[in-house]
């Protein structure tokens, strides 16, 4: 805050760019290397770690799906129809899309598909001699199979007792998602309708591990999961108190006794570490359960919508 003007200091991107220019000049004077024409701001910071792990972000999924829809479209109505078949809600005026369970839309121009690019693609398809061959091989059909409904038929009572006093049947929810994702990977006919669930296909190994963890700990409901969390926290607090007691003894102990007491503290620490890891795992699954349940409900709603549309067409 300036004492003269009372204005707050603003750290603008232009000032960082100017600072970089000064730094580059100094480096050139001292014959040091300079990154020429390197972008100062790469944009989507949230994509760094997913890309580093070889995974996709929502924007990546939208870009891939929109390009897939565009490749088999001759005009906007056909393009929008293909996007809807891929599970998106569309704002045709703004050219933005969102999955039913996403809070914010993503503009197609933000992933490189501006109106100019889209319309140029339409024109290119119209004059191409080979486009119709490509179209017949890569057409996006209206989904006909409903794998989630098939999976839910025998699990309906368990899953949709989820909002009873017992809490969400989290074991069943994770099992269904795991089976659905595995089926989609093994057979393209079972590809999920929801973009969110299609994005989760890259995390199928984690869902397998989560389901195995719940099964090994005999956890079926969120109530049981929360009970395990409380028990684990109590065990951790007990061991931490025991270790602190030993550390207090170390402060007052004779030099000859300190080595033995430190070893006792190490033994307690070894007991604490796996409990803390287990608590993190419990908490992560609990935090994730609402997201997974909502994703499953969205997929089921889309499958039912397909059924209603087919009945209406008849």
C-alpha positions in Angstrom: 0.0 0.0 0.0 1.4 3.4 -1.0 1.7 5.9 1.8 1.5 8.7 -0.8 -1.5 7.7 -2.9 -3.2 5.1 -0.7 -3.3 2.8 -3.7 -2.6 -1.0 -3.4 0.3 -2.5 -5.3 -0.9 -4.5 -8.3 1.3 -7.3 -9.6 0.4 -7.3 -13.3 1.5 -9.8 -15.9 2.9 -6.9 -18.0 5.3 -6.1 -15.2 6.5 -9.7 -15.1 7.0 -9.6 -18.9 9.1 -6.4 -18.6 11.1 -7.9 -15.8 11.8 -10.9 -18.0 12.9 -8.6 -20.8 15.4 -6.9 -18.5 16.6 -10.3 -17.3 17.1 -11.5 -20.9 19.2 -8.3 -21.7 21.4 -8.9 -18.7 21.9 -12.6 -19.7 22.8 -11.6 -23.3 25.4 -9.0 -22.0 27.0 -11.8 -20.0 26.8 -14.3 -22.8 24.3 -16.5 -21.0 21.6 -18.5 -22.8 18.1 -17.0 -23.2 14.8 -18.8 -24.0 13.8 -17.2 -27.3 10.1 -16.8 -28.1 9.1 -18.9 -25.1 5.5 -18.3 -23.9 5.4 -16.4 -20.7 2.1 -17.7 -19.5 1.0 -21.2 -20.6 -2.7 -20.7 -19.6 -4.2 -23.8 -18.0 -2.1 -24.4 -15.0 -4.5 -27.1 -13.7 -3.6 -29.3 -16.7 0.1 -29.6 -15.8 -0.1 -32.5 -13.4 -2.7 -34.5 -15.2 -0.6 -34.2 -18.4 2.5 -35.1 -16.5 0.8 -38.3 -15.4 -0.5 -39.0 -18.9 -4.1 -38.2 -18.1 -6.7 -36.0 -19.7 -8.5 -32.9 -18.3 -12.0 -31.9 -19.0 -10.8 -29.5 -21.7 -8.8 -32.3 -23.3 -11.9 -34.5 -23.4 -14.1 -31.7 -24.8 -11.5 -31.0 -27.5 -11.3 -34.7 -28.5 -15.1 -35.2 -28.5 -15.7 -31.9 -30.4 -13.2 -32.8 -33.0 -14.7 -36.3 -33.3 -18.1 -34.8 -33.8 -16.8 -32.2 -36.3 -15.1 -34.9 -38.4 -18.4 -36.5 -39.2 -20.5 -33.3 -39.6 -21.5 -31.2 -42.7 -23.3 -28.4 -40.9 -24.1 -27.0 -37.4 -27.3 -29.1 -36.8 -25.4 -32.3 -37.5 -22.5 -31.1 -35.4 -24.7 -30.3 -32.4 -26.6 -33.6 -32.8 -23.3 -35.5 -32.6 -22.2 -33.5 -29.5 -25.5 -34.4 -27.8 -25.0 -38.0 -28.6 -21.7 -37.8 -26.8 -23.6 -36.6 -23.7 -23.1 -32.8 -23.8 -25.5 -29.9 -23.2 -24.9 -27.2 -25.8 -25.3 -23.4 -25.9 -25.5 -23.0 -29.6 -25.2 -19.2 -29.5 -22.0 -19.1 -27.4 -20.7 -22.4 -28.9 -20.0 -23.8 -25.5 -20.7 -27.3 -24.1 -21.0 -28.9 -20.6 -21.7 -32.3 -19.2 -24.9 -32.5 -17.1 -23.0 -32.7 -13.9 -20.5 -29.9 -14.7 -21.0 -26.5 -13.1 -19.3 -24.5 -15.9 -19.4 -24.7 -19.6 -16.3 -24.9 -21.9 -16.3 -22.7 -25.0 -15.2 -24.6 -28.1 -13.1 -21.6 -29.1 -11.1 -22.2 -25.9 -10.0 -25.6 -27.2 -9.2 -24.4 -30.7 -12.5 -24.8 -32.5 -13.6 -21.3 -33.4 -16.5 -20.7 -35.8 -14.0 -20.1 -38.6 -12.3 -23.5 -38.0 -15.7 -25.3 -37.7 -17.1 -23.7 -40.9 -13.9 -24.3 -42.8 -14.1 -28.0 -41.8 -17.8 -28.2 -43.0 -16.7 -26.7 -46.4 -13.8 -29.1 -46.7 -16.1 -32.1 -46.1 -18.6 -30.9 -48.7 -16.0 -30.8 -51.5 -14.1 -34.0 -50.4 -14.5 -37.1 -52.5 -13.6 -39.4 -49.6 -15.5 -37.8 -46.7 -18.6 -40.0 -47.1 -16.5 -43.1 -46.8 -14.9 -41.8 -43.7 -18.3 -40.7 -42.4 -19.8 -44.2 -42.8 -16.9 -45.7 -40.9 -16.8 -43.2 -38.1 -20.5 -42.2 -37.6 -21.5 -41.4 -34.1 -24.7 -43.5 -33.6 -27.4 -42.9 -31.1 -26.5 -45.0 -28.1 -28.8 -48.1 -27.9 -27.2 -50.2 -25.2 -27.8 -49.3 -21.5 -25.1 -51.2 -19.6 -25.7 -49.2 -16.4 -29.4 -50.3 -16.2 -28.3 -53.8 -16.8 -25.9 -53.7 -13.9 -28.4 -52.0 -11.7 -31.3 -54.4 -12.1 -30.0 -56.9 -9.5 -28.5 -54.1 -7.3 -31.4 -51.7 -7.4 -32.6 -52.2 -3.8 -29.1 -51.9 -2.3 -28.0 -48.9 -4.3 -31.2 -46.8 -4.0 -31.5 -47.4 -0.3 -28.5 -45.1 -0.3 -30.3 -42.1 1.2 -31.7 -44.2 4.1 -30.4 -43.9 7.6 -27.6 -46.4 6.8 -26.1 -43.9 4.4 -24.9 -44.4 0.9 -24.0 -48.1 0.0 -20.6 -47.0 -1.0 -19.3 -50.5 -1.7 -22.0 -51.1 -4.3 -21.5 -47.7 -5.9 -17.8 -48.2 -6.3 -18.4 -51.8 -7.6 -20.8 -50.6 -10.2 -18.6 -47.8 -11.4 -15.6 -50.2 -11.6 -17.6 -52.7 -13.6 -19.0 -50.1 -16.0 -15.6 -48.6 -16.7 -14.0 -52.0 -17.2 -16.8 -53.0 -19.6 -16.3 -49.7 -21.5 -12.5 -50.3 -21.9 -13.1 -53.9 -23.1 -15.9 -53.1 -25.5 -16.6 -49.8 -27.2 -20.3 -50.5 -27.3 -20.4 -49.9 -23.5 -18.8 -46.5 -23.7 -20.4 -44.3 -21.0 -22.8 -41.5 -22.2 -21.6 -39.0 -19.6 -18.4 -37.1 -20.4 -17.5 -37.1 -16.8 -17.6 -40.9 -16.6 -15.7 -41.2 -19.9 -13.0 -39.0 -18.4 -12.9 -41.4 -15.4 -12.0 -44.3 -17.7 -8.4 -43.3 -17.3 -8.7 -43.9 -13.5 -10.1 -47.4 -13.7 -7.2 -48.9 -11.8 -7.8 -46.5 -8.9 -11.5 -47.6 -8.8 -10.4 -51.3 -8.7 -8.0 -50.5 -5.8 -10.7 -48.5 -4.0 -13.2 -51.3 -4.3 -10.7 -53.8 -3.1 -9.8 -51.6 -0.1 -13.4 -51.3 0.9 -14.0 -55.0 0.5 -10.8 -55.9 2.5 -12.0 -53.7 5.3 -15.6 -55.0 5.1 -17.1 -51.5 4.4 -20.4 -51.3 2.6 -22.0 -48.0 3.7 -20.7 -44.4 4.4 -21.8 -44.9 8.0 -19.4 -47.9 8.3 -16.7 -45.9 6.6 -17.1 -43.0 9.0 -17.0 -45.4 11.9 -13.7 -46.8 10.6 -12.4 -43.2 10.3 -13.4 -42.5 14.0 -11.7 -45.7 15.2 -8.5 -45.0 13.3 -8.4 -41.4 14.6 -8.8 -42.7 18.1 -6.0 -45.2 17.7 -3.7 -42.5 16.2 -4.5 -40.2 19.1 -3.7 -42.9 21.6 -0.4 -43.7 20.0 0.6 -40.1 19.7 -0.1 -39.6 23.4 2.0 -42.6 24.2 4.9 -41.3 22.0 4.6 -37.9 23.6 4.9 -39.4 27.0 8.0 -41.2 25.9 9.5 -38.0 24.5 8.7 -36.2 27.8 10.6 -39.0 29.6 13.6 -38.5 27.3 13.9 -34.9 28.4 14.3 -35.9 32.0 16.2 -39.2 31.5 19.8 -39.9 32.2 22.1 -40.1 29.2 22.3 -43.9 29.5 18.5 -44.2 29.4 17.9 -41.9 26.4 18.9 -44.4 23.7 16.4 -47.0 24.9 13.6 -44.5 25.2 14.3 -43.2 21.6 14.0 -46.8 20.3 10.6 -47.0 22.1 9.5 -43.8 20.4 10.6 -45.2 17.0 8.5 -48.4 17.6 5.4 -46.2 18.3 6.2 -44.1 15.2 6.3 -47.3 13.0 2.8 -48.2 14.3 1.5 -44.7 13.6 2.7 -44.5 9.9 0.4 -47.2 8.5 -2.5 -45.9 10.5 -2.1 -42.4 9.1 -1.9 -43.8 5.5 -5.0 -45.8 6.2 -6.8 -42.7 7.6 -5.9 -40.8 4.4 -7.3 -43.6 2.3 -10.5 -43.7 4.3 -10.9 -39.9 4.1 -10.2 -39.8 0.4 -12.9 -42.3 -0.4 -15.4 -40.6 1.8 -14.6 -37.2 0.1 -14.9 -38.9 -3.3 -18.2 -40.8 -2.6 -20.6 -37.9 -3.3 -18.8 -37.2 -6.6 -19.0 -40.9 -7.7 -22.6 -41.2 -6.7 -23.6 -38.1 -8.6 -21.6 -39.3 -11.6 -23.5 -42.6 -11.5 -26.9 -40.8 -11.2 -26.0 -38.6 -14.2 -25.1 -41.7 -16.3 -28.4 -43.4 -15.4 -30.4 -40.3 -16.2 -28.8 -40.1 -19.6 -29.6 -43.8 -20.3 -33.2 -43.3 -19.3 -33.4 -40.2 -21.5 -32.3 -42.3 -24.5 -35.1 -44.8 -23.6 -37.7 -42.1 -23.5 -36.5 -40.6 -26.8 -36.7 -44.0 -28.5 -40.2 -44.6 -27.2 -41.3 -41.1 -28.4 -39.8 -41.8 -31.9 -41.9 -45.0 -32.1 
